[in-house]
Each structure stands twice: as structure tokens, then as C-alpha cells.
């Protein structure tokens, strides 16, 4: 029995990359009973992370290793998005040496498990559950040390920033981030705009792209994008943009005709 237990833990450690969280429910589903998991903890192969989660005895995973577990063990769509994803992709207007705030996005029926929420991460974790974009669209694989996770691609990430604006993200910073996105792929932009259910996001995205005169904007077919009806006042005392029926901060609307 001892040899069998050692063989099983060796198989696990050989197939699962270092630096990730191991969820107890996932281990159980793969034939590692709660009793066996306890044996591995007592023997020093694994250590408790929080209720329902473990890690290798010498590991201290970052939030990325926790996201890996959610994506690959729970099959959640939860992923780094918004400004966090743009930073990871090198698309942020200015890069922080060490991000102090991490934005994660997931489906409207998904939530972070207790072991994730309760962990004392060095960064402030912000989570937004929403389905304004389909969970499978606009994501890209980000290679890390020993494993990879899915994060929002640049197009989806800026849309997530706009989704948070103006309540939780500044519109002027959204515009600054959009300035760097002069190499987006028109077909992907078109597909995400058509799939997006947030009128606010679509109008702001198109307004900013046109204002910045990005080359890919001319290839977007506006007729296939549902921009809804009626005006959207995003800020008080702002400037009204007739073409997109939105009211934006005066500083953002400078040079409007």
C-alpha cells in the first residue's frame, strides 16, 4: 500500500506543473481519496492551502497558479481581464513593476471559491462576474513559468475596461489604453462587437477607436453592430457625442466638432 501511495503521488507531481493550486474535489475525482490526500499532507508531499485546496510542500503559488486551477480543474471561464490582461500582454500605457490590483472576470453564474477569496494575496483581487461577452471569445494563452493560463486578448481586455467604466475605471485611462491598440485584428474586433451585449461598451469602443483614427477602424462594418437606441449619459456635465449618442467627460471630448 505504501508503494502504491508513493507511486500515485509521484504520478501526480510529474503530470501537474509546480506553482499551481490543487483542489481537493479535483484530486478526489482523479482517484485521490480524502484519506489519501491527508496521508500526503502528513507525509510532507503536499500542504494545506485553505479549506478544499492544497499545494506542493515547497510551493507558494501566485494568483496565476490559482487561476490555472480554476480553468483546468473546475473548467471555469474565470480569467485575468481588463487592465490586468493588457499589462500581462505588454499593452498597458504604462507598466507597473508589480501590479497592486488584479482584475479577474468570469461568467455571471461563476464565483471565486472560498480558498481563493480567503487567501492573503499580496495584490488586491477584484472579481467581476458578467456575461456581456461570450466566455470563449477573445481569449489568448499566456505562457508562464511551467504552465499557461487563458487571459483576455487585447480587444476583449479593453472592452472589459469599458464595461467597468466610469464607476470602477476611469474613462480617460481607457482612452489612454486604447491609444496603444493600433494593431488589433479587424475580424476579431468585428466578432466581439457583434457578440457584445453591452450597448455602452460598443458605443464607447467605437467612439474612441474612431477618435484615435486607428487604421483597423475603417474595416469595421457598423451596420452589423447593434448599438441600441436612445441616449446614454455616462457622466454628469459631460459633452454629448451625437454620432454615438453618449455623454463623455469634456476632457475626453476635446477637439470634437
N, C-alpha and C positions, 0 to 999 in steps of 0.2 A: 504493500500500500504506500509506503514511504517513497519507494522508487517511482511509483505511478504519479504521486503528487508532485515530485520533483520534475518529472518529465513534462507534466501538464503546465507547470509554471514556466518551465524553460520554453515550451512551445509558445506560450502567451507572450513572454518577453521578447522572443525572436520575431514574432509577427506584428506586434504593436510597437510603434515608434516611441522612443523616450520623449518626455516633455508633454505628455497628454494625460488627461484625467480618465480614469477607468470607472464607469458607472456600475454599481453593484447589480442593478437589474440586467444590464447588458452581459455582465460576466455570468450571471445565473442562466441567462438564455443560451449561453455558449457551453453550458455544462459545468460551470464552476459554482457549486452549491454555496449557500451562505456559510455552511460549516467549513468548507474548503477555503473560502475567502478569509475566514477568521484564522484558519491554520496558517495561511500565507502571511497574514499580518503578524501573528505571534512569532513566526519563524524569521521575520525581518525581510521578506521579499517585497512585501507591499506595506504601505502605511495608510492609515485613515486620513482622508482629506476633509470630509464632512459627512454627515449622515447620508448614506447612499452613494458615496464616492470614495475612491482610493487612488493612489499614485504609486509609482515605484518608490522604494525606500529612500533613494538618493535624489529624487526629483522634486523640483519646485516649479510646477508649470505656470506659465503666464496665461493671460486670458485667452490667447490663441489656442493653447492646448485644451482649454475648456470648450472653446467653440468647436474644435475638432471633434470632441466627444459628442456634442450636440448634433453636429452634422452627420457623423459617421456611425454613431451608436444609436442615437434616438431618431435619426433621419429627419431632424428639424430643418427648416429653411433659415434659421437664425444665422445672421452673418454680420460682419463689420460693414457699416454703410456710411453714407453721408460724408462729412469732412474726414472722419477716421479712415474710410476707404481711400479717399483722394490722397490723404497723407501717405498711406501704405503704398499707393501706386506712384508716388512722387509727383502728384498733380496739384498739391496744395500751393497756394500763393506764397506762403512761407512755411517752412517746416520746423516743427518743434523738435528739439533733440529727443525729448521723451514726452509723449502725449500725456497730459494730465487727465484727459477726459476721453472716454471711449464710447462711441455710439454703435449700438447693435440694433438691427432691425429683424423682425420676424413676422410671421403670419398673424392675423388678428386673433386666432384661436391658440396661438403658441405663447408660452410663458417660460421665463428662466426658472429652472428647478431651484429648490432651496439651497442645495450645496453650492450653486453658482452665486445666488444672491447673498448668502451669508459669508462668503469668503472675503477676508480683508485684502482686497486687491489694492495695489499701490496707486492705480488710477480710479477715477470715479466712473463707474459703469452706468451708462444711460441706455435704457431699452425702450424701443417703440414697436408696439405690435400694430401692424396695419397691413391691409391688402390692397392698397391703391395701385400696386403693380403686381403682376403675376409672380409667384415665388421663384419660378425657374428662369425668368428672363433677365438679361443684363448682368449676369454674374460672371466672374472670372476666377481662375485658380491662382492663388498666391502661394508661391513656394517659400517655405520657411526652413529652418534647420531640422531636417529629418522628416518633415511631413508638409502637407499643404492644406489650405482651407479655402473655401469659397468666400469671396468678398464682392462687393458691388463693383462693377466696372465703372469707368468714369461717367458715362451717360446716366446710368442708374443712380450713382452716388450724388451727382448734382441735383437730380430730381428729388432725392431724399432730403437734401439740404433745403430745397424749396418747399418741400412738404412741411418741414418744421418751422419755416418762416411765416410770419415775422415773430411769432410768440417765443420760439425757442432758438431761433437762429437769425442773425441779422441779415437783412436783405442786401445791404451794401457788401457784406462779406461774401454772400452768394454771388454777387456780380463780380467781385474780385476773383473768386474761384472759377467762374465761367470764362474769365479772360484767358486763362491758361488752356482752355479746352478747344483749341483751334484745329485739333486733329481728330475730332470724333468721326465715326463712320456713319455716313448719311442713312444707310439701310438700317443700322441698329437704332439710330435716333428715331427714324420713322416708325419702326416697330414698337418701340417703347412709348412713344407719344400716342400711337393708336391704341395701345393696351392700357394706358394710364387712365384711371377713373377720376382723378382729381383735376377739376377744371382750373383751379388756382395754379397748380403746378404747371400745367400745359401752357397757360397764358403767360406766366412769368418766364418760363423756359424760352418760349419763342420770342418774347419781347426782348429779353437780354441777349439772345443769340443774334437777333436782327440788329440791335443797337450796337453790338460789337462787330458786326459785319463779318462774322465767321464765314469762311468760304463754303463750308458744308451746308450752311443755311439755305442756299439757293436751290439745293436738291430736295428740300423737304416739300412734300405735297400737302399743303394746308387743307385742301378740300377733303382729305381722308381723316382729318383730325377733328374730333368733336370738341369744340371749345365752349359748349353750353350757351346759355342765353342770360342776359341781364348783366348788370354791373357788379364788380367785386371791389369793395373798398378795403384795402389791406392795412391802411394806416389813416389816422385822423390828420386832417390838414395837409394831405398829400397832393400830388399832381395827377390829374386824370389823363390816362392814355386811351384816346378814343378807339384806335385800331383793335386793342386787346381788351377794352372795357375794364381796366384795372386802375386803381389809385395807388401810386407808389410814392415813397419818400421824395421830397423835392431834390435832395442831393443825388438820387439815382436818376431822376428825370432831367438832369441838366442837359441843355442843348436840344431839348425836344422842340419841335416846330409847333 
